[in-house]
Amino acid sequence: MDLVRTFSGFQRIYCLCPCCGEIFRLSDAQLFVSTPPPKTEFDEINDAMDKLEAAISRFNEQEGSVRDASRRRGQEAARSRLSAIAPFFVSQGIDPNDVKVLFDPVLYLAFQGMTSGACTELRFIDPPADTEGRRKLHRSLSSALRAGNLEWRTFNVQDDGCIISS
């Protein structure tokens, strides 16, 4: 209670401004110092929150362009791989536009007839196996396909990224 009385008493003390000569109450005075006061833990938390918000804002601003650049690089890599082997596809009667680069477990999938609107066949295209692991993968795919251990599902990816099974 003593503190309240002290601050209340400041309202009764009048001062004279040395710069302009104006009279004011001590309770209305604002203190200025040449150096800022030391930072408290709350100041440090506020600074950290401000930095985090700025980083989130920068990320949100750059996210779209980073995604677009990554998409373009991936498409360019796929196109360059595809153009290097397009003669092979043409010689096999495969429209290069029907080919999708997969990389793993096989390099390419050819959806025969996809660009004409009616996919009639799916071809797995991979170079000859040069390692035992690759040979094992080829044998596994081959035996699974021969045994009929497969299932065909069509998924549609909407503009917002949601995937719908049809």
Secondary structure, DSSP 4 states (H G I P E B T S, - for coil): -HHHHHHHHGGG-EEE-TTT--EEEGGG-----SSPPPP-HHHHHHHHHHHHHHHHHHHHHHHHHHHHHHHHHHHHHHHHHHHHHHHHHHHTT--GGGEEE--SSSSEEEEETTTTT---EEEEE-PPP-SHHHHHHHHHHHHHHHHT------EEE-TTS-EEE-
